Amino acid sequence: MHISLTPELESRVKAKVESGLYNNASEVIREALRFMDTHEDWIHEIKLARLREQLKSGIDQLDRGEGIVLESKAALDALFDDIQA
């Protein structure tokens, strides 16, 4: 596999190898990809936790009788349009 890097990124990869932390550019790229996977997993967990908080808040509101009744699909569509706006 061959990849193309901008001069700046290539310089950064070379600097990592020259620092002695990595033996070659492939190790740097593998580590960067592992970090990217970990970062994506972390972001997913944050989003999931936030969604759980929002669901809990909604359930609490319903338990307090603060919900709204939608009588039709048109009312539901209008609600979603308002949310998107």
Biopython code that builds the backbone (N, CA, C, O; Angstrom):
import numpy as np
from Bio.PDB.StructureBuilder import StructureBuilder

atoms = [
    (1, "MET", "N", (0.843, -1.166, 0.000)),
    (1, "MET", "CA", (0.000, 0.000, 0.000)),
    (1, "MET", "C", (0.896, 1.238, 0.000)),
    (1, "MET", "O", (1.916, 1.297, 0.685)),
    (2, "HIS", "N", (0.485, 2.199, -0.774)),
    (2, "HIS", "CA", (1.212, 3.463, -0.817)),
    (2, "HIS", "C", (0.261, 4.573, -0.415)),
    (2, "HIS", "O", (-0.905, 4.584, -0.810)),
    (3, "ILE", "N", (0.766, 5.502, 0.372)),
    (3, "ILE", "CA", (-0.044, 6.645, 0.766)),
    (3, "ILE", "C", (0.707, 7.920, 0.428)),
    (3, "ILE", "O", (1.936, 7.939, 0.353)),
    (4, "SER", "N", (-0.057, 8.986, 0.225)),
    (4, "SER", "CA", (0.541, 10.292, -0.046)),
    (4, "SER", "C", (0.256, 11.201, 1.135)),
    (4, "SER", "O", (-0.874, 11.278, 1.618)),
    (5, "LEU", "N", (1.280, 11.880, 1.586)),
    (5, "LEU", "CA", (1.134, 12.819, 2.695)),
    (5, "LEU", "C", (1.542, 14.206, 2.228)),
    (5, "LEU", "O", (2.371, 14.364, 1.332)),
    (6, "THR", "N", (0.940, 15.203, 2.855)),
    (6, "THR", "CA", (1.392, 16.560, 2.579)),
    (6, "THR", "C", (2.808, 16.696, 3.130)),
    (6, "THR", "O", (3.208, 15.907, 3.986)),
    (7, "PRO", "N", (3.565, 17.666, 2.664)),
    (7, "PRO", "CA", (4.921, 17.852, 3.200)),
    (7, "PRO", "C", (4.924, 18.044, 4.723)),
    (7, "PRO", "O", (5.820, 17.558, 5.413)),
    (8, "GLU", "N", (3.929, 18.745, 5.232)),
    (8, "GLU", "CA", (3.856, 18.960, 6.682)),
    (8, "GLU", "C", (3.664, 17.642, 7.431)),
    (8, "GLU", "O", (4.345, 17.385, 8.423)),
    (9, "LEU", "N", (2.741, 16.813, 6.956)),
    (9, "LEU", "CA", (2.506, 15.525, 7.617)),
    (9, "LEU", "C", (3.715, 14.606, 7.485)),
    (9, "LEU", "O", (4.072, 13.907, 8.433)),
    (10, "GLU", "N", (4.338, 14.605, 6.329)),
    (10, "GLU", "CA", (5.538, 13.792, 6.148)),
    (10, "GLU", "C", (6.628, 14.226, 7.117)),
    (10, "GLU", "O", (7.336, 13.393, 7.683)),
    (11, "SER", "N", (6.756, 15.529, 7.302)),
    (11, "SER", "CA", (7.747, 16.052, 8.243)),
    (11, "SER", "C", (7.439, 15.611, 9.673)),
    (11, "SER", "O", (8.341, 15.282, 10.443)),
    (12, "ARG", "N", (6.167, 15.610, 10.010)),
    (12, "ARG", "CA", (5.775, 15.185, 11.360)),
    (12, "ARG", "C", (6.068, 13.711, 11.583)),
    (12, "ARG", "O", (6.527, 13.324, 12.658)),
    (13, "VAL", "N", (5.804, 12.878, 10.569)),
    (13, "VAL", "CA", (6.093, 11.449, 10.684)),
    (13, "VAL", "C", (7.596, 11.240, 10.838)),
    (13, "VAL", "O", (8.031, 10.460, 11.686)),
    (14, "LYS", "N", (8.385, 11.929, 10.029)),
    (14, "LYS", "CA", (9.843, 11.803, 10.122)),
    (14, "LYS", "C", (10.340, 12.236, 11.489)),
    (14, "LYS", "O", (11.244, 11.614, 12.049)),
    (15, "ALA", "N", (9.754, 13.304, 12.034)),
    (15, "ALA", "CA", (10.165, 13.787, 13.357)),
    (15, "ALA", "C", (9.883, 12.743, 14.434)),
    (15, "ALA", "O", (10.672, 12.575, 15.363)),
    (16, "LYS", "N", (8.765, 12.047, 14.309)),
    (16, "LYS", "CA", (8.447, 10.995, 15.285)),
    (16, "LYS", "C", (9.477, 9.867, 15.214)),
    (16, "LYS", "O", (9.916, 9.354, 16.243)),
    (17, "VAL", "N", (9.854, 9.488, 13.999)),
    (17, "VAL", "CA", (10.857, 8.427, 13.840)),
    (17, "VAL", "C", (12.197, 8.911, 14.390)),
    (17, "VAL", "O", (12.879, 8.176, 15.103)),
    (18, "GLU", "N", (12.570, 10.139, 14.064)),
    (18, "GLU", "CA", (13.854, 10.679, 14.529)),
    (18, "GLU", "C", (13.903, 10.849, 16.043)),
    (18, "GLU", "O", (14.985, 10.875, 16.630)),
    (19, "SER", "N", (12.736, 10.965, 16.680)),
    (19, "SER", "CA", (12.709, 11.102, 18.140)),
    (19, "SER", "C", (13.136, 9.814, 18.833)),
    (19, "SER", "O", (13.489, 9.820, 20.013)),
    (20, "GLY", "N", (13.102, 8.705, 18.086)),
    (20, "GLY", "CA", (13.482, 7.419, 18.662)),
    (20, "GLY", "C", (12.317, 6.638, 19.241)),
    (20, "GLY", "O", (12.486, 5.497, 19.669)),
    (21, "LEU", "N", (11.128, 7.246, 19.259)),
    (21, "LEU", "CA", (9.962, 6.549, 19.794)),
    (21, "LEU", "C", (9.445, 5.474, 18.847)),
    (21, "LEU", "O", (8.776, 4.533, 19.276)),
    (22, "TYR", "N", (9.752, 5.612, 17.570)),
    (22, "TYR", "CA", (9.295, 4.674, 16.546)),
    (22, "TYR", "C", (10.480, 4.260, 15.684)),
    (22, "TYR", "O", (11.407, 5.042, 15.478)),
    (23, "ASN", "N", (10.449, 3.045, 15.187)),
    (23, "ASN", "CA", (11.533, 2.547, 14.344)),
    (23, "ASN", "C", (11.409, 2.975, 12.891)),
    (23, "ASN", "O", (12.405, 3.082, 12.174)),
    (24, "ASN", "N", (10.163, 3.222, 12.462)),
    (24, "ASN", "CA", (9.954, 3.598, 11.069)),
    (24, "ASN", "C", (8.608, 4.299, 10.915)),
    (24, "ASN", "O", (7.822, 4.389, 11.858)),
    (25, "ALA", "N", (8.362, 4.796, 9.695)),
    (25, "ALA", "CA", (7.135, 5.542, 9.421)),
    (25, "ALA", "C", (5.896, 4.662, 9.575)),
    (25, "ALA", "O", (4.845, 5.144, 9.998)),
    (26, "SER", "N", (6.008, 3.384, 9.237)),
    (26, "SER", "CA", (4.855, 2.483, 9.362)),
    (26, "SER", "C", (4.371, 2.399, 10.799)),
    (26, "SER", "O", (3.165, 2.379, 11.045)),
    (27, "GLU", "N", (5.289, 2.350, 11.747)),
    (27, "GLU", "CA", (4.905, 2.307, 13.158)),
    (27, "GLU", "C", (4.161, 3.578, 13.555)),
    (27, "GLU", "O", (3.188, 3.523, 14.306)),
    (28, "VAL", "N", (4.615, 4.713, 13.056)),
    (28, "VAL", "CA", (3.955, 5.981, 13.361)),
    (28, "VAL", "C", (2.524, 5.956, 12.831)),
    (28, "VAL", "O", (1.590, 6.324, 13.543)),
    (29, "ILE", "N", (2.355, 5.527, 11.598)),
    (29, "ILE", "CA", (1.034, 5.495, 10.981)),
    (29, "ILE", "C", (0.121, 4.506, 11.708)),
    (29, "ILE", "O", (-1.047, 4.807, 11.950)),
    (30, "ARG", "N", (0.650, 3.322, 12.057)),
    (30, "ARG", "CA", (-0.158, 2.345, 12.794)),
    (30, "ARG", "C", (-0.618, 2.914, 14.132)),
    (30, "ARG", "O", (-1.776, 2.753, 14.517)),
    (31, "GLU", "N", (0.288, 3.577, 14.833)),
    (31, "GLU", "CA", (-0.067, 4.171, 16.124)),
    (31, "GLU", "C", (-1.112, 5.268, 15.945)),
    (31, "GLU", "O", (-2.037, 5.382, 16.750)),
    (32, "ALA", "N", (-0.971, 6.069, 14.904)),
    (32, "ALA", "CA", (-1.946, 7.127, 14.636)),
    (32, "ALA", "C", (-3.323, 6.532, 14.350)),
    (32, "ALA", "O", (-4.335, 7.065, 14.804)),
    (33, "LEU", "N", (-3.365, 5.436, 13.602)),
    (33, "LEU", "CA", (-4.638, 4.791, 13.297)),
    (33, "LEU", "C", (-5.268, 4.187, 14.549)),
    (33, "LEU", "O", (-6.483, 4.258, 14.731)),
    (34, "ARG", "N", (-4.440, 3.592, 15.413)),
    (34, "ARG", "CA", (-4.961, 3.060, 16.672)),
    (34, "ARG", "C", (-5.531, 4.190, 17.529)),
    (34, "ARG", "O", (-6.589, 4.046, 18.142)),
    (35, "PHE", "N", (-4.818, 5.312, 17.564)),
    (35, "PHE", "CA", (-5.295, 6.463, 18.320)),
    (35, "PHE", "C", (-6.616, 6.964, 17.743)),
    (35, "PHE", "O", (-7.528, 7.317, 18.491)),
    (36, "MET", "N", (-6.722, 6.996, 16.415)),
    (36, "MET", "CA", (-7.946, 7.450, 15.766)),
    (36, "MET", "C", (-9.116, 6.534, 16.146)),
    (36, "MET", "O", (-10.213, 7.017, 16.427)),
    (37, "ASP", "N", (-8.888, 5.227, 16.154)),
    (37, "ASP", "CA", (-9.942, 4.291, 16.555)),
    (37, "ASP", "C", (-10.367, 4.531, 17.993)),
    (37, "ASP", "O", (-11.560, 4.544, 18.299)),
    (38, "THR", "N", (-9.393, 4.722, 18.878)),
    (38, "THR", "CA", (-9.696, 4.979, 20.285)),
    (38, "THR", "C", (-10.472, 6.274, 20.432)),
    (38, "THR", "O", (-11.436, 6.345, 21.193)),
    (39, "HIS", "N", (-10.050, 7.296, 19.702)),
    (39, "HIS", "CA", (-10.726, 8.585, 19.758)),
    (39, "HIS", "C", (-12.177, 8.464, 19.283)),
    (39, "HIS", "O", (-13.083, 9.020, 19.903)),
    (40, "GLU", "N", (-12.393, 7.741, 18.191)),
    (40, "GLU", "CA", (-13.746, 7.544, 17.683)),
    (40, "GLU", "C", (-14.603, 6.797, 18.694)),
    (40, "GLU", "O", (-15.770, 7.137, 18.888)),
    (41, "ASP", "N", (-14.040, 5.787, 19.338)),
    (41, "ASP", "CA", (-14.774, 5.043, 20.369)),
    (41, "ASP", "C", (-15.144, 5.964, 21.525)),
    (41, "ASP", "O", (-16.254, 5.889, 22.052)),
    (42, "TRP", "N", (-14.215, 6.831, 21.919)),
    (42, "TRP", "CA", (-14.441, 7.771, 23.019)),
    (42, "TRP", "C", (-15.557, 8.751, 22.658)),
    (42, "TRP", "O", (-16.439, 9.018, 23.474)),
    (43, "ILE", "N", (-15.518, 9.284, 21.440)),
    (43, "ILE", "CA", (-16.559, 10.208, 20.983)),
    (43, "ILE", "C", (-17.916, 9.500, 20.972)),
    (43, "ILE", "O", (-18.926, 10.074, 21.379)),
    (44, "HIS", "N", (-17.931, 8.255, 20.505)),
    (44, "HIS", "CA", (-19.173, 7.471, 20.483)),
    (44, "HIS", "C", (-19.721, 7.320, 21.907)),
    (44, "HIS", "O", (-20.921, 7.488, 22.129)),
    (45, "GLU", "N", (-18.861, 7.009, 22.858)),
    (45, "GLU", "CA", (-19.303, 6.844, 24.247)),
    (45, "GLU", "C", (-19.833, 8.157, 24.826)),
    (45, "GLU", "O", (-20.813, 8.149, 25.571)),
    (46, "ILE", "N", (-19.202, 9.273, 24.493)),
    (46, "ILE", "CA", (-19.683, 10.578, 24.960)),
    (46, "ILE", "C", (-21.067, 10.869, 24.384)),
    (46, "ILE", "O", (-21.964, 11.313, 25.101)),
    (47, "LYS", "N", (-21.234, 10.617, 23.088)),
    (47, "LYS", "CA", (-22.531, 10.849, 22.456)),
    (47, "LYS", "C", (-23.597, 9.949, 23.061)),
    (47, "LYS", "O", (-24.727, 10.382, 23.286)),
    (48, "LEU", "N", (-23.241, 8.706, 23.323)),
    (48, "LEU", "CA", (-24.185, 7.768, 23.915)),
    (48, "LEU", "C", (-24.580, 8.209, 25.325)),
    (48, "LEU", "O", (-25.752, 8.133, 25.693)),
    (49, "ALA", "N", (-23.612, 8.666, 26.108)),
    (49, "ALA", "CA", (-23.907, 9.149, 27.462)),
    (49, "ALA", "C", (-24.822, 10.369, 27.407)),
    (49, "ALA", "O", (-25.746, 10.492, 28.210)),
    (50, "ARG", "N", (-24.563, 11.268, 26.460)),
    (50, "ARG", "CA", (-25.400, 12.466, 26.308)),
    (50, "ARG", "C", (-26.818, 12.078, 25.907)),
    (50, "ARG", "O", (-27.782, 12.647, 26.419)),
    (51, "LEU", "N", (-26.956, 11.115, 24.999)),
    (51, "LEU", "CA", (-28.275, 10.649, 24.592)),
    (51, "LEU", "C", (-29.020, 10.036, 25.777)),
    (51, "LEU", "O", (-30.220, 10.256, 25.946)),
    (52, "ARG", "N", (-28.304, 9.271, 26.590)),
    (52, "ARG", "CA", (-28.936, 8.679, 27.787)),
    (52, "ARG", "C", (-29.418, 9.771, 28.743)),
    (52, "ARG", "O", (-30.495, 9.654, 29.328)),
    (53, "GLU", "N", (-28.619, 10.834, 28.903)),
    (53, "GLU", "CA", (-29.028, 11.957, 29.753)),
    (53, "GLU", "C", (-30.297, 12.609, 29.211)),
    (53, "GLU", "O", (-31.216, 12.923, 29.968)),
    (54, "GLN", "N", (-30.340, 12.809, 27.892)),
    (54, "GLN", "CA", (-31.505, 13.440, 27.281)),
    (54, "GLN", "C", (-32.741, 12.552, 27.406)),
    (54, "GLN", "O", (-33.841, 13.045, 27.658)),
    (55, "LEU", "N", (-32.560, 11.240, 27.229)),
    (55, "LEU", "CA", (-33.679, 10.323, 27.399)),
    (55, "LEU", "C", (-34.190, 10.333, 28.832)),
    (55, "LEU", "O", (-35.398, 10.332, 29.067)),
    (56, "LYS", "N", (-33.266, 10.342, 29.791)),
    (56, "LYS", "CA", (-33.654, 10.399, 31.208)),
    (56, "LYS", "C", (-34.432, 11.668, 31.490)),
    (56, "LYS", "O", (-35.442, 11.641, 32.193)),
    (57, "SER", "N", (-33.964, 12.779, 30.945)),
    (57, "SER", "CA", (-34.655, 14.052, 31.128)),
    (57, "SER", "C", (-36.062, 13.985, 30.542)),
    (57, "SER", "O", (-37.018, 14.454, 31.159)),
    (58, "GLY", "N", (-36.188, 13.403, 29.353)),
    (58, "GLY", "CA", (-37.501, 13.268, 28.726)),
    (58, "GLY", "C", (-38.430, 12.377, 29.527)),
    (58, "GLY", "O", (-39.611, 12.688, 29.686)),
    (59, "ILE", "N", (-37.907, 11.278, 30.027)),
    (59, "ILE", "CA", (-38.726, 10.373, 30.851)),
    (59, "ILE", "C", (-39.169, 11.079, 32.123)),
    (59, "ILE", "O", (-40.319, 10.946, 32.542)),
    (60, "ASP", "N", (-38.262, 11.828, 32.739)),
    (60, "ASP", "CA", (-38.615, 12.587, 33.945)),
    (60, "ASP", "C", (-39.722, 13.599, 33.651)),
    (60, "ASP", "O", (-40.641, 13.774, 34.451)),
    (61, "GLN", "N", (-39.627, 14.267, 32.488)),
    (61, "GLN", "CA", (-40.665, 15.223, 32.103)),
    (61, "GLN", "C", (-42.010, 14.514, 31.914)),
    (61, "GLN", "O", (-43.047, 15.012, 32.352)),
    (62, "LEU", "N", (-41.985, 13.359, 31.265)),
    (62, "LEU", "CA", (-43.221, 12.601, 31.088)),
    (62, "LEU", "C", (-43.797, 12.174, 32.424)),
    (62, "LEU", "O", (-45.009, 12.234, 32.628)),
    (63, "ASP", "N", (-42.937, 11.743, 33.336)),
    (63, "ASP", "CA", (-43.391, 11.336, 34.664)),
    (63, "ASP", "C", (-44.044, 12.493, 35.414)),
    (63, "ASP", "O", (-44.925, 12.281, 36.246)),
    (64, "ARG", "N", (-43.609, 13.719, 35.117)),
    (64, "ARG", "CA", (-44.196, 14.910, 35.762)),
    (64, "ARG", "C", (-45.426, 15.420, 34.998)),
    (64, "ARG", "O", (-46.006, 16.441, 35.367)),
    (65, "GLY", "N", (-45.820, 14.716, 33.944)),
    (65, "GLY", "CA", (-46.984, 15.121, 33.170)),
    (65, "GLY", "C", (-46.716, 16.265, 32.209)),
    (65, "GLY", "O", (-47.644, 16.967, 31.806)),
    (66, "GLU", "N", (-45.458, 16.461, 31.839)),
    (66, "GLU", "CA", (-45.093, 17.576, 30.980)),
    (66, "GLU", "C", (-45.008, 17.191, 29.502)),
    (66, "GLU", "O", (-44.470, 17.953, 28.699)),
    (67, "GLY", "N", (-45.526, 16.033, 29.136)),
    (67, "GLY", "CA", (-45.472, 15.591, 27.747)),
    (67, "GLY", "C", (-46.545, 16.270, 26.910)),
    (67, "GLY", "O", (-47.439, 16.929, 27.440)),
    (68, "ILE", "N", (-46.446, 16.103, 25.611)),
    (68, "ILE", "CA", (-47.469, 16.618, 24.709)),
    (68, "ILE", "C", (-48.047, 15.454, 23.922)),
    (68, "ILE", "O", (-47.368, 14.460, 23.668)),
    (69, "VAL", "N", (-49.311, 15.591, 23.539)),
    (69, "VAL", "CA", (-49.979, 14.565, 22.763)),
    (69, "VAL", "C", (-50.014, 15.028, 21.310)),
    (69, "VAL", "O", (-50.446, 16.142, 21.010)),
    (70, "LEU", "N", (-49.559, 14.169, 20.426)),
    (70, "LEU", "CA", (-49.603, 14.454, 18.999)),
    (70, "LEU", "C", (-50.744, 13.643, 18.403)),
    (70, "LEU", "O", (-50.750, 12.414, 18.477)),
    (71, "GLU", "N", (-51.703, 14.335, 17.815)),
    (71, "GLU", "CA", (-52.924, 13.691, 17.340)),
    (71, "GLU", "C", (-52.807, 13.099, 15.945)),
    (71, "GLU", "O", (-53.647, 12.297, 15.538)),
    (72, "SER", "N", (-51.753, 13.493, 15.198)),
    (72, "SER", "CA", (-51.682, 13.020, 13.816)),
    (72, "SER", "C", (-50.236, 12.958, 13.346)),
    (72, "SER", "O", (-49.330, 13.479, 13.995)),
    (73, "LYS", "N", (-50.042, 12.309, 12.203)),
    (73, "LYS", "CA", (-48.713, 12.281, 11.594)),
    (73, "LYS", "C", (-48.278, 13.687, 11.197)),
    (73, "LYS", "O", (-47.097, 14.023, 11.281)),
    (74, "ALA", "N", (-49.223, 14.499, 10.771)),
    (74, "ALA", "CA", (-48.903, 15.882, 10.393)),
    (74, "ALA", "C", (-48.362, 16.659, 11.595)),
    (74, "ALA", "O", (-47.442, 17.465, 11.458)),
    (75, "ALA", "N", (-48.931, 16.413, 12.755)),
    (75, "ALA", "CA", (-48.451, 17.086, 13.967)),
    (75, "ALA", "C", (-47.038, 16.615, 14.304)),
    (75, "ALA", "O", (-46.194, 17.407, 14.724)),
    (76, "LEU", "N", (-46.793, 15.334, 14.120)),
    (76, "LEU", "CA", (-45.448, 14.788, 14.365)),
    (76, "LEU", "C", (-44.457, 15.385, 13.371)),
    (76, "LEU", "O", (-43.359, 15.786, 13.757)),
    (77, "ASP", "N", (-44.834, 15.449, 12.093)),
    (77, "ASP", "CA", (-43.976, 16.039, 11.076)),
    (77, "ASP", "C", (-43.674, 17.503, 11.406)),
    (77, "ASP", "O", (-42.539, 17.952, 11.248)),
    (78, "ALA", "N", (-44.665, 18.233, 11.855)),
    (78, "ALA", "CA", (-44.476, 19.641, 12.219)),
    (78, "ALA", "C", (-43.516, 19.764, 13.395)),
    (78, "ALA", "O", (-42.674, 20.661, 13.419)),
    (79, "LEU", "N", (-43.639, 18.867, 14.368)),
    (79, "LEU", "CA", (-42.731, 18.880, 15.508)),
    (79, "LEU", "C", (-41.293, 18.653, 15.048)),
    (79, "LEU", "O", (-40.386, 19.364, 15.480)),
    (80, "PHE", "N", (-41.080, 17.672, 14.175)),
    (80, "PHE", "CA", (-39.727, 17.408, 13.662)),
    (80, "PHE", "C", (-39.203, 18.590, 12.850)),
    (80, "PHE", "O", (-38.016, 18.911, 12.910)),
    (81, "ASP", "N", (-40.085, 19.235, 12.093)),
    (81, "ASP", "CA", (-39.666, 20.428, 11.340)),
    (81, "ASP", "C", (-39.209, 21.524, 12.302)),
    (81, "ASP", "O", (-38.204, 22.189, 12.051)),
    (82, "ASP", "N", (-39.931, 21.714, 13.390)),
    (82, "ASP", "CA", (-39.554, 22.712, 14.395)),
    (82, "ASP", "C", (-38.214, 22.378, 15.043)),
    (82, "ASP", "O", (-37.395, 23.263, 15.293)),
    (83, "ILE", "N", (-38.002, 21.100, 15.309)),
    (83, "ILE", "CA", (-36.740, 20.671, 15.926)),
    (83, "ILE", "C", (-35.568, 20.932, 14.991)),
    (83, "ILE", "O", (-34.508, 21.385, 15.424)),
    (84, "GLN", "N", (-35.762, 20.645, 13.703)),
    (84, "GLN", "CA", (-34.681, 20.847, 12.728)),
    (84, "GLN", "C", (-34.389, 22.323, 12.512)),
    (84, "GLN", "O", (-33.258, 22.672, 12.173)),
    (85, "ALA", "N", (-35.354, 23.188, 12.693)),
    (85, "ALA", "CA", (-35.160, 24.634, 12.453)),
    (85, "ALA", "C", (-34.371, 25.318, 13.526)),
    (85, "ALA", "O", (-34.137, 26.524, 13.447)),
]
sb = StructureBuilder()
sb.init_structure("model")
sb.init_model(0)
sb.init_chain("A")
sb.init_seg("    ")
for serial, (resi, resn, name, xyz) in enumerate(atoms, 1):
    if name == "N":
        sb.init_residue(resn, " ", resi, " ")
    sb.init_atom(name, np.array(xyz, "f"), 0.0, 1.0, " ", f" {name:<3s}", serial, name[0])
structure = sb.get_structure()
